Amino acid sequence: MKKIEAIIKPFKLDDVKEALNGIGIKGMTVSEVKGYGRQKGHTEIYRGAEYLVDFLPKIKIEIIVAADQVDTVI
């Protein structure tokens, strides 16, 4: 058994779920997380002051599969 973890943009969740269902993966754990990296943050205005928001919302997917399914899932 192998654990696969992926961090994706929230709007991609339905596409990833459909793709996994298409190859027979029916279960996964989905968590809302925040992170930063290559994507630059953005600024928001709160009560007239501008703030830099470094952490962006992401979705973390965790899947447990048999070792021989890893290449197919990835």
N, C-alpha and C positions, 0 to 999 in steps of 0.2 A: 504494500500500500504506500502511496505517495500523497503528500499534501501539496496542492498548488494554490498559491496566493497571487491575486492580481489586484492592482489598484487602477481603477478606471474613472473616467468622467461620469458624473451622475446620469447624463442623458444617454449614455451608451448601455445602461443596464439592460433594457429590454432587448436590444440587439444581441448582447452577449448571452442572455438567458435563452433566447430563441435558438441561437447557434449551438449552445450546449444541449438543449433539448433535442435538437436535430441529430446529435451524435449519441443520444441515449443517456446523457447525464441529467438526472431528474432532481438531484438535491444539491444544495449549496448553502453556505452561510454568507449573509450579506450584512455588512456593517457600514454605517456612515462614519467617515473619518475626515480629517483635515490635513493638508500637507502643502509643501511648497518645494519648488525645484526649478525645472526648466521654464515652467509657466510663471510668468511674473505676476505678482499680486496686482491689485487694483486699488483705487482710492474710493472712499465713500465719504459723504458729508453727513455729520451728525451734529445737530444744534449749531450749525454755521461753521463748524471747524472741519477741516479735511483730514482724514486719517488714511494711512496706508494699511491695507489688509493684505498681509503676507500669506496667510494660510487660506487655501481655497478648499471648498467642499469636494470630497472625493467619495468613491464607493470602494470598499474592500470586499473582494469575493474570495472565499475559501472553499476548496473542493477536495475531497478525498477520493482518489481513484486507484485502481489496480496499476501496478508498475508498467504493465504493457499498454495502458491507455494514455500515458503521459504525453507522448508525441501527438496523438490524435487530439487531445484536449487543448494543448498549447497551439 
